[in-house]
Amino acid sequence: MHTIPAALQSKLDSGVTTLAHGWILRRRDGVVQGFTDHDRDLVVAGVTCRAGTGFTASEAATRFGQSIDGAEVSGALADQSLREADLAAGRYDAAEVETWLVDWSEPNLRVLTARGHIGEVRRESGAFTAELRGLADALAQETGRLYTAKCSADLGDRRCRADLANPAWRGAGVVTAVPANAALAASGLGGFADGLFTAGRLLWTSGGNAGAAIEIKQHKLAGGLVQLTLWQAMAEPIAVGDAFTVTAGCDKRFPTCRDRFGNAINFRGFPQIPGNDFLVSGAATRGGTGESLGIGDVKGLSG
């Protein structure tokens, strides 16, 4: 339930139309921005909400379970407010959003009407549309542990415990060629085995994408030439001379954990779980004897 200031409630009851919306965005990197659909800037909760950005919001429909269905905000992309490069780099992913109803003639008369975070973002023709997800959205997320053959931990996290600061699993390189938007050739990584950085992480330390990180799709070493393919194009063009650091990747298989990282004791999967092929396999017979094989026998033969 929202508590509406008495003075604001009085204006609402009188039908006065001096109302506007204000939105305050709080990014995970600490940046705070404000926007309003009014024609002048407004200061809301100590944050200046900029006008003239085309920022608007759709109606939100509340379903049973308190989840929000179909709420969106949209606006123009501009260097002074929202930059397309920042959106593409994921700097607004999961940003917190506060929605305020404000009396623009007396901005101190305001009420917080919703709080949530940004979900999917779409960009087109110099504008953006962002999905707003309510606080109850967290209740709809799957939680708990899955019992799978592959490891459920992320490489280097507190469950994995692999030390990614180890020079054997970490390198620094410089871009020498850019054959495609999401591919590059690099120097400085020739001493690492082919595929070591596949599924690893690349962090830009200079250039237009400095500070941005992305997952590596493929690491290939051919004839002394190192080629890295990224999962998607960067927000800013990659240029020759851009520097970066990379950390090793893991396919989450037990042999990789054991042989590459020597970390079998911390493996968080269950490699002995039968796969789908075993579960749907039928009875077999021992060659020429007609003797049926049991499940244990089939497992022994398949292993």
C-alpha positions in Angstrom: 0.0 0.0 0.0 1.3 3.5 -0.9 1.1 6.4 1.5 0.1 9.5 -0.4 0.9 12.9 1.2 -2.2 14.7 2.2 -1.4 17.7 0.1 -0.9 15.5 -3.0 -4.1 13.6 -2.2 -6.0 16.9 -2.0 -4.8 17.8 -5.5 -5.7 14.3 -6.8 -9.2 14.6 -5.4 -9.6 18.1 -7.0 -8.8 16.8 -10.4 -5.8 19.2 -10.9 -3.6 18.0 -13.7 -0.2 19.1 -12.5 1.1 15.6 -12.4 4.1 14.0 -14.2 6.1 10.8 -13.9 9.7 10.6 -12.8 12.0 7.6 -13.2 15.3 7.1 -11.3 17.7 4.4 -12.7 20.4 3.0 -10.5 23.0 1.0 -12.4 25.1 -1.8 -10.9 28.2 0.3 -11.5 26.9 3.1 -9.2 25.7 5.5 -11.9 22.4 7.2 -11.1 20.2 8.8 -13.8 16.8 10.5 -13.7 14.2 11.0 -16.4 10.8 12.6 -16.6 7.9 12.9 -19.1 7.4 16.6 -18.0 8.6 19.4 -20.3 11.1 20.7 -17.6 13.7 19.0 -15.5 12.4 18.0 -12.1 14.4 17.2 -8.9 12.9 14.0 -7.4 14.2 12.5 -4.2 17.5 14.4 -4.7 18.0 13.3 -8.3 17.6 15.6 -11.3 15.2 13.9 -13.7 15.9 15.2 -17.2 13.2 16.3 -19.6 13.2 16.1 -23.4 14.4 12.5 -23.5 11.2 11.1 -24.9 11.0 8.9 -21.8 7.5 7.4 -21.4 6.0 4.3 -19.8 3.3 1.9 -20.8 0.5 0.8 -18.5 1.4 -2.2 -16.3 -1.0 -5.1 -15.7 -0.7 -6.8 -12.4 -1.5 -10.5 -12.4 -2.1 -12.9 -9.5 1.2 -13.6 -7.7 2.2 -10.0 -7.8 4.2 -10.4 -11.0 4.2 -7.5 -13.6 3.1 -8.3 -17.1 3.8 -6.0 -20.0 5.3 -3.0 -18.2 7.8 -1.1 -20.4 9.6 2.2 -20.5 10.9 3.8 -23.7 12.9 6.8 -24.7 15.4 8.4 -27.1 19.1 7.4 -27.3 21.3 10.5 -26.8 24.8 11.2 -25.5 23.4 13.4 -22.8 21.1 10.7 -21.4 21.2 7.2 -22.6 23.9 6.0 -25.0 23.4 3.1 -27.3 26.9 1.9 -26.6 26.1 1.7 -22.9 23.0 -0.3 -23.5 24.8 -2.6 -25.9 27.6 -3.1 -23.3 25.1 -4.3 -20.8 25.6 -1.4 -18.4 21.8 -1.1 -17.9 21.2 -4.8 -17.4 19.3 -5.4 -14.1 19.5 -1.7 -13.3 17.1 -0.7 -10.5 14.2 1.5 -11.5 12.0 3.7 -9.3 8.8 5.1 -10.7 7.5 8.3 -9.1 4.3 10.2 -9.5 5.2 13.9 -9.0 3.3 17.2 -8.8 5.5 19.2 -11.1 4.3 22.5 -9.6 5.5 21.3 -6.2 8.0 18.5 -6.8 8.2 17.7 -3.1 4.7 16.3 -3.4 5.5 12.9 -4.8 4.8 9.2 -4.2 6.8 6.2 -5.1 4.4 4.0 -7.2 6.7 1.2 -8.3 10.1 -0.3 -7.9 11.7 -3.0 -10.0 14.6 -3.6 -12.4 15.2 -3.6 -16.1 14.8 -6.8 -18.1 15.0 -7.2 -21.8 16.1 -4.1 -23.8 15.4 -3.5 -27.5 17.1 -0.8 -29.6 15.9 0.4 -32.9 16.2 3.7 -35.0 17.8 5.8 -32.3 15.4 4.7 -29.6 15.1 2.0 -27.0 12.3 0.1 -25.2 13.1 -1.6 -21.9 11.0 -4.2 -20.0 10.3 -3.4 -16.4 10.2 -6.4 -14.0 8.7 -6.0 -10.5 10.3 -7.1 -7.3 8.1 -10.3 -7.3 9.9 -11.4 -10.4 12.6 -12.9 -8.2 10.1 -15.4 -6.9 9.5 -16.7 -10.4 13.2 -17.6 -10.9 14.2 -21.2 -10.6 16.4 -21.9 -7.6 18.1 -24.9 -6.1 20.7 -27.4 -7.4 20.4 -29.6 -10.5 22.0 -33.0 -10.5 23.8 -33.2 -13.8 26.9 -34.9 -15.2 28.5 -31.5 -15.8 29.7 -29.1 -13.1 27.2 -26.6 -11.8 29.8 -24.1 -10.6 31.3 -21.2 -12.5 35.1 -21.3 -13.1 36.8 -19.5 -10.3 33.8 -18.9 -8.0 33.7 -19.8 -4.3 32.4 -23.3 -5.1 35.0 -24.0 -7.9 37.9 -22.4 -6.0 40.2 -22.5 -9.1 42.6 -19.6 -8.8 42.3 -17.7 -12.1 45.2 -15.4 -11.1 47.5 -18.4 -11.9 49.6 -17.3 -14.9 49.0 -20.7 -16.5 45.3 -19.7 -17.0 45.6 -16.0 -17.6 47.1 -13.9 -20.4 47.3 -10.5 -21.9 47.1 -9.7 -25.5 46.9 -6.9 -28.1 44.7 -6.9 -31.2 46.7 -7.3 -34.4 43.8 -7.7 -36.9 40.0 -7.5 -36.9 38.7 -9.9 -39.6 35.1 -9.6 -38.4 32.9 -7.6 -36.0 33.1 -10.4 -33.3 36.5 -11.8 -34.2 40.1 -10.7 -33.8 43.7 -11.9 -34.1 46.0 -11.1 -31.3 49.6 -11.2 -30.1 50.9 -12.1 -26.7 49.0 -15.4 -26.4 51.1 -17.7 -28.5 52.4 -19.6 -25.5 49.0 -21.0 -24.5 47.5 -24.2 -25.8 44.8 -24.2 -28.5 41.3 -23.9 -27.0 42.4 -22.9 -23.5 40.4 -19.7 -23.6 37.3 -21.1 -25.3 34.4 -20.3 -23.0 36.7 -18.0 -21.1 36.4 -14.3 -20.4 37.9 -11.4 -22.2 38.3 -8.0 -20.4 39.3 -4.9 -22.5 41.9 -2.8 -20.8 42.2 -0.1 -23.5 40.4 1.2 -26.6 36.7 2.1 -27.0 35.5 -0.9 -25.1 37.9 -0.4 -22.0 36.3 -1.9 -18.9 33.8 -4.1 -20.8 34.0 -7.9 -20.6 32.6 -10.6 -22.9 32.7 -14.4 -23.1 34.9 -16.0 -25.7 33.2 -18.4 -28.1 36.4 -19.9 -29.6 40.1 -19.7 -29.1 42.1 -21.1 -32.0 45.9 -21.3 -32.5 47.0 -22.1 -36.0 50.6 -21.6 -37.3 51.5 -19.4 -34.4 48.5 -17.1 -35.1 46.0 -16.6 -32.3 42.4 -16.1 -33.2 39.6 -15.3 -30.8 35.9 -15.4 -31.7 33.5 -13.6 -29.4 29.9 -14.5 -28.8 28.7 -11.1 -30.0 30.0 -7.8 -31.4 31.3 -5.3 -28.9 29.4 -2.0 -28.3 32.3 0.0 -29.9 34.4 -1.1 -32.9 37.5 -3.2 -32.0 40.6 -1.6 -33.3 44.2 -2.8 -33.9 46.2 -2.0 -30.8 43.4 -2.5 -28.3 44.7 -4.4 -25.3 42.9 -7.0 -23.2 43.3 -9.7 -20.6 41.8 -13.2 -20.9 41.2 -16.0 -18.5 40.8 -19.7 -19.2 37.5 -21.3 -20.0 36.0 -24.6 -18.8 33.5 -26.9 -20.5 32.4 -28.1 -17.1 33.4 -31.8 -17.8 35.1 -33.8 -15.2 38.2 -34.7 -17.3 38.7 -31.0 -18.0 38.5 -30.1 -14.3 40.9 -32.9 -13.4 43.4 -32.7 -16.2 43.5 -28.9 -17.0 42.9 -27.4 -13.6 43.9 -30.2 -11.2 40.7 -29.4 -9.3 38.8 -32.7 -9.3 38.2 -32.5 -5.5 36.0 -29.4 -6.1 34.1 -30.8 -9.1 30.4 -29.9 -8.6 28.9 -32.3 -11.1 28.0 -36.0 -11.0 29.8 -37.6 -13.9 28.5 -41.1 -13.1 24.9 -40.2 -13.8 23.6 -42.2 -16.8 22.9 -40.2 -19.9 19.8 -40.3 -22.0 21.2 -43.0 -24.3 21.5 -45.4 -21.4 18.1 -44.5 -20.0 16.3 -45.3 -23.3 18.5 -48.3 -24.2 16.8 -51.7 -24.4 17.9 -55.2 -23.3 20.9 -56.6 -25.2 22.1 -60.2 -25.5 25.6 -61.6 -24.9 27.1 -62.6 -28.3 25.6 -65.9 -29.5 24.5 -67.2 -26.1 21.0 -65.7 -26.0 21.8 -64.7 -22.4 20.1 -61.3 -21.5 22.2 -58.6 -20.1 21.1 -56.7 -17.0 21.3 -52.9 -16.5 24.5 -53.3 -14.6 26.0 -55.3 -17.5 25.0 -52.6 -20.0 26.5 -49.9 -17.9 29.7 -51.9 -17.7 29.9 -52.3 -21.4 29.1 -48.7 -22.2 31.8 -47.4 -19.7 
